[in-house]
């Protein structure tokens, strides 16, 4: 994979590009080429600046369509005219032409890497074996033939597995976007200035810190039983921040009403903190991000989430075809339009 020689970049810029280039996990590895990174810059020029603002970006390397109309593999970026881009020059020009460029660049790279990784997940997530699922069929046995029941159990579990992976990826993604957009610094238990107020005063990890505010980020607040084990630790976070000289802030994009959620909100208030949930959380994120990053959030995140949320609900027909090399979905929505999605499988 071609790499740029970062001789014209500062140490900070070179480190940023290296951080944006890779996404490593236990099973999936994502590595963006110079052409991919130049393409990300091309999208930012297209959406947040004016056409042609970055003269070092070749015309053949500029996106011909919007980011979300482009497949995660970005096949057009593999064309020869895109393979020989001068990434350092393009990067430096973009930093001069686009306000808050480096934060926007890191955020869009994070979105792209997670989309590439999730495409890999969809293609490689195995269909569950019926042996482990068969006992669950006792609850529905007799409603259909054993063959139909087995197919339903496997498909239902497959959807659950994929959705669970999507929830994990978006949680990591939104936390990183929030931290970058607000100019926050993430801290592990090794670097965190927040110390536990109990025991031996060990450092505790914090999602990110902005000024004197320490943020605990959540995609959603739930009352799920799986949360009980860590709920006590969540309750201690506002107190630990207060004792360490920081203002605790909860940023939860979605809140479900419940007793534990109310206890957590009370803890933030008790220790001089603030809790933003739901629409207030999104509003705080935009208001704290500055004009350009607020525009980025609206264009690449909030606008698309809103369109999905407002999609018409109603009768739906779905046909699912599973073959060795692919899964195909044919979906007819409330508007009567049929769309087909074909997902390769390896």
PAVOVO-424200 format. One record per residue (C-alpha): residue number from 1; residue in three letters; x, y negated, z negated. Coordinates in nm, 2 decimals. Example, Ala and Ser with C-alpha at 12.3 -4.5 7.8 and 13.67 -1.06 7.14 Angstrom:
BEGIN
{site 1 'ALA' {1.23 0.45 -0.78}}
{site 2 'SER' {1.37 0.11 -0.71}}
***
This chain:
BEGIN
{site 1 'UNK' {0.00 0.00 0.00}}
{site 2 'UNK' {0.16 -0.33 0.10}}
{site 3 'UNK' {0.26 -0.56 -0.19}}
{site 4 'UNK' {0.36 -0.92 -0.18}}
{site 5 'UNK' {0.70 -1.05 -0.30}}
{site 6 'UNK' {0.60 -1.30 -0.56}}
{site 7 'UNK' {0.91 -1.51 -0.52}}
{site 8 'UNK' {0.72 -1.83 -0.49}}
{site 9 'UNK' {0.48 -1.77 -0.78}}
{site 10 'UNK' {0.53 -1.88 -1.14}}
{site 11 'UNK' {0.57 -1.60 -1.40}}
{site 12 'UNK' {0.22 -1.67 -1.52}}
{site 13 'UNK' {0.07 -1.65 -1.17}}
{site 14 'UNK' {0.26 -1.33 -1.09}}
{site 15 'UNK' {0.14 -1.18 -1.41}}
{site 16 'UNK' {-0.22 -1.28 -1.33}}
{site 17 'UNK' {-0.20 -1.12 -0.98}}
{site 18 'UNK' {-0.06 -0.80 -1.13}}
{site 19 'UNK' {-0.34 -0.79 -1.38}}
{site 20 'UNK' {-0.60 -0.85 -1.11}}
{site 21 'UNK' {-0.45 -0.59 -0.88}}
{site 22 'UNK' {-0.50 -0.28 -1.10}}
{site 23 'UNK' {-0.77 -0.11 -1.29}}
{site 24 'UNK' {-0.66 0.21 -1.47}}
{site 25 'UNK' {-0.87 0.46 -1.65}}
{site 26 'UNK' {-0.85 0.82 -1.75}}
{site 27 'UNK' {-0.99 0.96 -1.42}}
{site 28 'UNK' {-1.02 0.67 -1.17}}
{site 29 'UNK' {-0.75 0.44 -1.06}}
{site 30 'UNK' {-0.82 0.13 -0.86}}
{site 31 'UNK' {-0.54 -0.07 -0.69}}
{site 32 'UNK' {-0.61 -0.37 -0.47}}
{site 33 'UNK' {-0.38 -0.45 -0.18}}
{site 34 'UNK' {-0.26 -0.80 -0.08}}
{site 35 'UNK' {-0.53 -0.80 0.19}}
{site 36 'UNK' {-0.80 -0.72 -0.07}}
{site 37 'UNK' {-0.68 -1.00 -0.30}}
{site 38 'UNK' {-0.66 -1.24 -0.01}}
{site 39 'UNK' {-1.02 -1.13 0.08}}
{site 40 'UNK' {-1.13 -1.22 -0.28}}
{site 41 'UNK' {-0.98 -1.56 -0.23}}
{site 42 'UNK' {-1.16 -1.59 0.10}}
{site 43 'UNK' {-1.49 -1.53 -0.08}}
{site 44 'UNK' {-1.41 -1.80 -0.33}}
{site 45 'UNK' {-1.33 -2.04 -0.06}}
{site 46 'UNK' {-1.65 -1.95 0.12}}
{site 47 'UNK' {-1.87 -1.98 -0.18}}
{site 48 'UNK' {-1.71 -2.24 -0.42}}
{site 49 'UNK' {-1.51 -2.46 -0.18}}
{site 50 'UNK' {-1.54 -2.58 0.18}}
{site 51 'UNK' {-1.46 -2.38 0.50}}
{site 52 'UNK' {-1.10 -2.40 0.60}}
{site 53 'UNK' {-0.99 -2.55 0.27}}
{site 54 'UNK' {-0.71 -2.29 0.23}}
{site 55 'UNK' {-0.51 -2.33 0.55}}
{site 56 'UNK' {-0.28 -2.04 0.47}}
{site 57 'UNK' {-0.57 -1.80 0.49}}
{site 58 'UNK' {-0.58 -1.67 0.85}}
{site 59 'UNK' {-0.92 -1.70 1.03}}
{site 60 'UNK' {-0.91 -1.32 1.08}}
{site 61 'UNK' {-0.88 -1.27 0.70}}
{site 62 'UNK' {-1.18 -1.48 0.61}}
{site 63 'UNK' {-1.50 -1.28 0.52}}
{site 64 'UNK' {-1.77 -1.27 0.78}}
{site 65 'UNK' {-2.05 -1.21 0.53}}
{site 66 'UNK' {-2.13 -1.27 0.17}}
{site 67 'UNK' {-1.96 -1.07 -0.11}}
{site 68 'UNK' {-2.25 -0.85 -0.20}}
{site 69 'UNK' {-2.32 -0.78 0.17}}
{site 70 'UNK' {-1.97 -0.63 0.19}}
{site 71 'UNK' {-1.92 -0.27 0.09}}
{site 72 'UNK' {-1.70 -0.22 -0.22}}
{site 73 'UNK' {-1.44 -0.06 0.01}}
{site 74 'UNK' {-1.42 -0.38 0.21}}
{site 75 'UNK' {-1.34 -0.19 0.53}}
{site 76 'UNK' {-1.28 -0.51 0.74}}
{site 77 'UNK' {-0.99 -0.59 0.51}}
{site 78 'UNK' {-0.80 -0.30 0.65}}
{site 79 'UNK' {-0.77 -0.45 0.99}}
{site 80 'UNK' {-0.42 -0.53 1.11}}
{site 81 'UNK' {-0.47 -0.91 1.10}}
{site 82 'UNK' {-0.55 -0.88 0.73}}
{site 83 'UNK' {-0.27 -0.65 0.63}}
{site 84 'UNK' {0.01 -0.91 0.67}}
{site 85 'UNK' {-0.11 -1.20 0.46}}
{site 86 'UNK' {0.12 -1.43 0.27}}
{site 87 'UNK' {-0.05 -1.39 -0.07}}
{site 88 'UNK' {0.17 -1.62 -0.27}}
{site 89 'UNK' {0.11 -1.91 -0.03}}
{site 90 'UNK' {-0.26 -1.84 -0.02}}
{site 91 'UNK' {-0.28 -1.81 -0.39}}
{site 92 'UNK' {-0.10 -2.14 -0.46}}
{site 93 'UNK' {-0.31 -2.33 -0.20}}
{site 94 'UNK' {-0.63 -2.19 -0.35}}
{site 95 'UNK' {-0.51 -2.30 -0.70}}
{site 96 'UNK' {-0.48 -2.66 -0.56}}
{site 97 'UNK' {-0.81 -2.66 -0.37}}
{site 98 'UNK' {-1.05 -2.48 -0.60}}
{site 99 'UNK' {-1.12 -2.61 -0.95}}
{site 100 'UNK' {-1.07 -2.34 -1.22}}
{site 101 'UNK' {-0.94 -2.11 -0.94}}
{site 102 'UNK' {-0.74 -1.87 -1.16}}
{site 103 'UNK' {-1.04 -1.80 -1.39}}
{site 104 'UNK' {-1.27 -1.75 -1.09}}
{site 105 'UNK' {-1.02 -1.53 -0.92}}
{site 106 'UNK' {-0.97 -1.31 -1.22}}
{site 107 'UNK' {-1.35 -1.28 -1.27}}
{site 108 'UNK' {-1.42 -1.18 -0.91}}
{site 109 'UNK' {-1.13 -0.94 -0.90}}
{site 110 'UNK' {-1.28 -0.78 -1.21}}
{site 111 'UNK' {-1.62 -0.75 -1.05}}
{site 112 'UNK' {-1.47 -0.60 -0.74}}
{site 113 'UNK' {-1.25 -0.35 -0.92}}
{site 114 'UNK' {-1.55 -0.23 -1.13}}
{site 115 'UNK' {-1.76 -0.20 -0.81}}
{site 116 'UNK' {-1.49 0.01 -0.64}}
{site 117 'UNK' {-1.46 0.23 -0.95}}
{site 118 'UNK' {-1.84 0.28 -0.97}}
{site 119 'UNK' {-1.85 0.38 -0.61}}
{site 120 'UNK' {-1.60 0.65 -0.70}}
{site 121 'UNK' {-1.81 0.75 -0.99}}
{site 122 'UNK' {-2.12 0.79 -0.77}}
{site 123 'UNK' {-1.93 1.00 -0.52}}
{site 124 'UNK' {-1.76 1.23 -0.77}}
{site 125 'UNK' {-2.01 1.27 -1.06}}
{site 126 'UNK' {-2.09 1.64 -1.06}}
{site 127 'UNK' {-2.44 1.76 -1.06}}
{site 128 'UNK' {-2.51 1.93 -1.40}}
{site 129 'UNK' {-2.52 2.30 -1.42}}
{site 130 'UNK' {-2.87 2.45 -1.50}}
{site 131 'UNK' {-2.73 2.68 -1.78}}
{site 132 'UNK' {-2.68 2.39 -2.02}}
{site 133 'UNK' {-3.02 2.23 -1.93}}
{site 134 'UNK' {-3.24 2.54 -1.92}}
{site 135 'UNK' {-3.35 2.52 -2.29}}
{site 136 'UNK' {-3.50 2.18 -2.23}}
{site 137 'UNK' {-3.73 2.33 -1.98}}
{site 138 'UNK' {-3.93 2.50 -2.26}}
{site 139 'UNK' {-4.10 2.16 -2.31}}
{site 140 'UNK' {-4.23 2.16 -1.95}}
{site 141 'UNK' {-4.24 2.53 -1.86}}
{site 142 'UNK' {-4.55 2.63 -1.67}}
{site 143 'UNK' {-4.61 2.28 -1.53}}
{site 144 'UNK' {-4.42 2.39 -1.21}}
{site 145 'UNK' {-4.23 2.69 -1.08}}
{site 146 'UNK' {-3.90 2.78 -1.24}}
{site 147 'UNK' {-3.72 2.66 -0.92}}
{site 148 'UNK' {-3.89 2.32 -0.93}}
{site 149 'UNK' {-3.84 2.28 -1.30}}
{site 150 'UNK' {-3.47 2.36 -1.26}}
{site 151 'UNK' {-3.43 2.11 -0.98}}
{site 152 'UNK' {-3.61 1.84 -1.19}}
{site 153 'UNK' {-3.39 1.90 -1.50}}
{site 154 'UNK' {-3.07 1.88 -1.30}}
{site 155 'UNK' {-3.18 1.56 -1.11}}
{site 156 'UNK' {-3.30 1.39 -1.42}}
{site 157 'UNK' {-2.97 1.46 -1.60}}
{site 158 'UNK' {-2.77 1.35 -1.30}}
{site 159 'UNK' {-2.95 1.01 -1.30}}
{site 160 'UNK' {-2.89 0.98 -1.68}}
{site 161 'UNK' {-2.52 1.05 -1.64}}
{site 162 'UNK' {-2.48 0.79 -1.36}}
{site 163 'UNK' {-2.68 0.53 -1.55}}
{site 164 'UNK' {-2.47 0.59 -1.86}}
{site 165 'UNK' {-2.15 0.53 -1.66}}
{site 166 'UNK' {-2.31 0.21 -1.51}}
{site 167 'UNK' {-2.39 0.09 -1.86}}
{site 168 'UNK' {-2.03 0.14 -1.98}}
{site 169 'UNK' {-1.88 -0.03 -1.68}}
{site 170 'UNK' {-2.11 -0.33 -1.70}}
{site 171 'UNK' {-2.04 -0.37 -2.07}}
{site 172 'UNK' {-1.67 -0.40 -2.00}}
{site 173 'UNK' {-1.73 -0.62 -1.70}}
{site 174 'UNK' {-1.96 -0.87 -1.86}}
{site 175 'UNK' {-1.73 -0.90 -2.17}}
{site 176 'UNK' {-1.43 -0.98 -1.95}}
{site 177 'UNK' {-1.63 -1.22 -1.74}}
{site 178 'UNK' {-1.76 -1.40 -2.05}}
{site 179 'UNK' {-1.40 -1.42 -2.20}}
{site 180 'UNK' {-1.25 -1.55 -1.87}}
{site 181 'UNK' {-1.53 -1.79 -1.79}}
{site 182 'UNK' {-1.51 -1.96 -2.14}}
{site 183 'UNK' {-1.13 -1.96 -2.14}}
{site 184 'UNK' {-1.12 -1.71 -2.43}}
{site 185 'UNK' {-0.83 -1.49 -2.55}}
{site 186 'UNK' {-0.90 -1.13 -2.61}}
{site 187 'UNK' {-0.73 -0.96 -2.91}}
{site 188 'UNK' {-0.66 -0.61 -3.01}}
{site 189 'UNK' {-0.60 -0.49 -3.37}}
{site 190 'UNK' {-0.23 -0.56 -3.31}}
{site 191 'UNK' {-0.26 -0.93 -3.22}}
{site 192 'UNK' {-0.59 -1.04 -3.38}}
{site 193 'UNK' {-0.59 -1.32 -3.64}}
{site 194 'UNK' {-0.91 -1.18 -3.79}}
{site 195 'UNK' {-0.83 -0.96 -4.09}}
{site 196 'UNK' {-1.07 -0.73 -4.27}}
{site 197 'UNK' {-1.21 -0.87 -4.59}}
{site 198 'UNK' {-1.21 -0.53 -4.76}}
{site 199 'UNK' {-0.94 -0.27 -4.82}}
{site 200 'UNK' {-0.58 -0.35 -4.72}}
{site 201 'UNK' {-0.68 -0.65 -4.51}}
{site 202 'UNK' {-0.59 -0.49 -4.17}}
{site 203 'UNK' {-0.63 -0.69 -3.85}}
{site 204 'UNK' {-0.95 -0.61 -3.67}}
{site 205 'UNK' {-1.00 -0.64 -3.29}}
{site 206 'UNK' {-1.21 -0.92 -3.16}}
{site 207 'UNK' {-1.37 -0.94 -2.82}}
{site 208 'UNK' {-1.24 -1.30 -2.76}}
{site 209 'UNK' {-1.16 -1.62 -2.94}}
{site 210 'UNK' {-1.23 -1.97 -2.81}}
{site 211 'UNK' {-1.07 -2.24 -3.03}}
{site 212 'UNK' {-1.19 -2.17 -3.38}}
{site 213 'UNK' {-1.48 -1.94 -3.27}}
{site 214 'UNK' {-1.44 -1.56 -3.28}}
{site 215 'UNK' {-1.69 -1.39 -3.04}}
{site 216 'UNK' {-1.85 -1.05 -3.08}}
{site 217 'UNK' {-2.00 -0.97 -2.73}}
{site 218 'UNK' {-2.28 -0.73 -2.67}}
{site 219 'UNK' {-2.47 -0.65 -2.35}}
{site 220 'UNK' {-2.76 -0.56 -2.56}}
{site 221 'UNK' {-2.87 -0.52 -2.93}}
{site 222 'UNK' {-3.05 -0.19 -2.99}}
{site 223 'UNK' {-3.20 0.00 -3.27}}
{site 224 'UNK' {-3.07 0.33 -3.13}}
{site 225 'UNK' {-2.97 0.60 -3.38}}
{site 226 'UNK' {-2.62 0.62 -3.22}}
{site 227 'UNK' {-2.55 0.27 -3.34}}
{site 228 'UNK' {-2.60 0.35 -3.71}}
{site 229 'UNK' {-2.25 0.47 -3.77}}
{site 230 'UNK' {-2.09 0.14 -3.66}}
{site 231 'UNK' {-2.36 -0.09 -3.78}}
{site 232 'UNK' {-2.19 -0.15 -4.12}}
{site 233 'UNK' {-1.88 -0.26 -3.94}}
{site 234 'UNK' {-2.08 -0.50 -3.72}}
{site 235 'UNK' {-2.23 -0.65 -4.04}}
{site 236 'UNK' {-1.88 -0.71 -4.18}}
{site 237 'UNK' {-1.76 -0.90 -3.87}}
{site 238 'UNK' {-1.91 -1.24 -3.96}}
{site 239 'UNK' {-1.77 -1.21 -4.31}}
{site 240 'UNK' {-1.42 -1.11 -4.19}}
{site 241 'UNK' {-1.42 -1.41 -3.95}}
{site 242 'UNK' {-1.53 -1.65 -4.22}}
{site 243 'UNK' {-1.26 -1.53 -4.47}}
{site 244 'UNK' {-1.00 -1.55 -4.19}}
{site 245 'UNK' {-1.09 -1.91 -4.12}}
{site 246 'UNK' {-1.29 -1.86 -3.80}}
{site 247 'UNK' {-1.65 -1.92 -3.71}}
{site 248 'UNK' {-1.83 -1.60 -3.61}}
{site 249 'UNK' {-2.03 -1.61 -3.29}}
{site 250 'UNK' {-2.26 -1.33 -3.16}}
{site 251 'UNK' {-2.32 -1.34 -2.79}}
{site 252 'UNK' {-2.58 -1.07 -2.70}}
{site 253 'UNK' {-2.72 -1.08 -2.34}}
{site 254 'UNK' {-3.03 -0.88 -2.44}}
{site 255 'UNK' {-3.20 -0.83 -2.78}}
{site 256 'UNK' {-3.45 -0.57 -2.89}}
{site 257 'UNK' {-3.65 -0.67 -3.19}}
{site 258 'UNK' {-3.58 -0.45 -3.50}}
{site 259 'UNK' {-3.48 -0.45 -3.86}}
{site 260 'UNK' {-3.11 -0.39 -3.80}}
{site 261 'UNK' {-3.09 -0.67 -3.54}}
{site 262 'UNK' {-3.25 -0.91 -3.79}}
{site 263 'UNK' {-3.00 -0.81 -4.06}}
{site 264 'UNK' {-2.71 -0.88 -3.82}}
{site 265 'UNK' {-2.85 -1.22 -3.73}}
{site 266 'UNK' {-2.89 -1.31 -4.10}}
{site 267 'UNK' {-2.52 -1.21 -4.16}}
{site 268 'UNK' {-2.40 -1.46 -3.89}}
{site 269 'UNK' {-2.61 -1.74 -4.05}}
{site 270 'UNK' {-2.49 -1.65 -4.40}}
{site 271 'UNK' {-2.12 -1.68 -4.31}}
{site 272 'UNK' {-2.15 -2.01 -4.11}}
{site 273 'UNK' {-2.18 -1.85 -3.77}}
{site 274 'UNK' {-2.41 -1.87 -3.47}}
{site 275 'UNK' {-2.60 -1.60 -3.28}}
{site 276 'UNK' {-2.70 -1.64 -2.92}}
{site 277 'UNK' {-2.93 -1.38 -2.77}}
{site 278 'UNK' {-3.11 -1.33 -2.45}}
{site 279 'UNK' {-3.16 -1.64 -2.24}}
{site 280 'UNK' {-2.98 -1.85 -2.51}}
{site 281 'UNK' {-2.67 -1.63 -2.46}}
{site 282 'UNK' {-2.67 -1.69 -2.09}}
{site 283 'UNK' {-2.73 -2.06 -2.14}}
{site 284 'UNK' {-2.44 -2.08 -2.39}}
{site 285 'UNK' {-2.21 -1.90 -2.16}}
{site 286 'UNK' {-2.28 -2.13 -1.87}}
{site 287 'UNK' {-2.27 -2.45 -2.08}}
{site 288 'UNK' {-1.93 -2.34 -2.23}}
{site 289 'UNK' {-1.77 -2.25 -1.90}}
{site 290 'UNK' {-1.74 -2.58 -1.72}}
{site 291 'UNK' {-1.89 -2.69 -1.39}}
{site 292 'UNK' {-1.70 -2.46 -1.15}}
{site 293 'UNK' {-1.73 -2.14 -1.36}}
{site 294 'UNK' {-2.09 -2.22 -1.43}}
{site 295 'UNK' {-2.14 -2.23 -1.05}}
{site 296 'UNK' {-1.94 -1.90 -1.02}}
{site 297 'UNK' {-2.17 -1.73 -1.28}}
{site 298 'UNK' {-2.48 -1.85 -1.10}}
{site 299 'UNK' {-2.36 -1.74 -0.76}}
{site 300 'UNK' {-2.20 -1.41 -0.84}}
{site 301 'UNK' {-2.38 -1.29 -1.15}}
{site 302 'UNK' {-2.70 -1.46 -1.27}}
{site 303 'UNK' {-2.86 -1.52 -0.94}}
{site 304 'UNK' {-2.84 -1.15 -0.84}}
{site 305 'UNK' {-2.95 -1.03 -1.18}}
{site 306 'UNK' {-3.25 -1.26 -1.16}}
{site 307 'UNK' {-3.35 -1.14 -0.82}}
{site 308 'UNK' {-3.34 -0.77 -0.93}}
{site 309 'UNK' {-3.54 -0.86 -1.25}}
{site 310 'UNK' {-3.81 -1.04 -1.05}}
{site 311 'UNK' {-3.84 -0.76 -0.78}}
{site 312 'UNK' {-4.20 -0.66 -0.74}}
{site 313 'UNK' {-4.32 -0.37 -0.95}}
{site 314 'UNK' {-4.59 -0.14 -0.82}}
{site 315 'UNK' {-4.64 0.19 -0.64}}
{site 316 'UNK' {-4.32 0.35 -0.52}}
{site 317 'UNK' {-4.24 0.66 -0.31}}
{site 318 'UNK' {-3.90 0.82 -0.33}}
{site 319 'UNK' {-3.76 1.11 -0.14}}
{site 320 'UNK' {-3.43 1.26 -0.25}}
{site 321 'UNK' {-3.22 1.48 -0.03}}
{site 322 'UNK' {-2.92 1.66 -0.18}}
{site 323 'UNK' {-2.66 1.83 0.05}}
{site 324 'UNK' {-2.30 1.94 -0.01}}
{site 325 'UNK' {-2.15 1.62 0.13}}
{site 326 'UNK' {-2.41 1.36 0.03}}
{site 327 'UNK' {-2.72 1.25 -0.16}}
{site 328 'UNK' {-2.97 1.04 0.04}}
{site 329 'UNK' {-3.25 0.84 -0.11}}
{site 330 'UNK' {-3.55 0.71 0.09}}
{site 331 'UNK' {-3.74 0.46 -0.11}}
{site 332 'UNK' {-4.07 0.29 -0.01}}
{site 333 'UNK' {-4.15 0.00 -0.25}}
{site 334 'UNK' {-4.46 -0.19 -0.33}}
{site 335 'UNK' {-4.41 -0.41 -0.02}}
{site 336 'UNK' {-4.43 -0.10 0.21}}
{site 337 'UNK' {-4.08 -0.13 0.33}}
{site 338 'UNK' {-3.87 0.19 0.34}}
{site 339 'UNK' {-3.50 0.17 0.27}}
{site 340 'UNK' {-3.25 0.45 0.29}}
{site 341 'UNK' {-2.94 0.49 0.08}}
{site 342 'UNK' {-2.68 0.75 0.16}}
{site 343 'UNK' {-2.41 0.82 -0.09}}
{site 344 'UNK' {-2.12 1.04 0.02}}
{site 345 'UNK' {-2.01 1.31 -0.23}}
{site 346 'UNK' {-1.68 1.48 -0.27}}
***
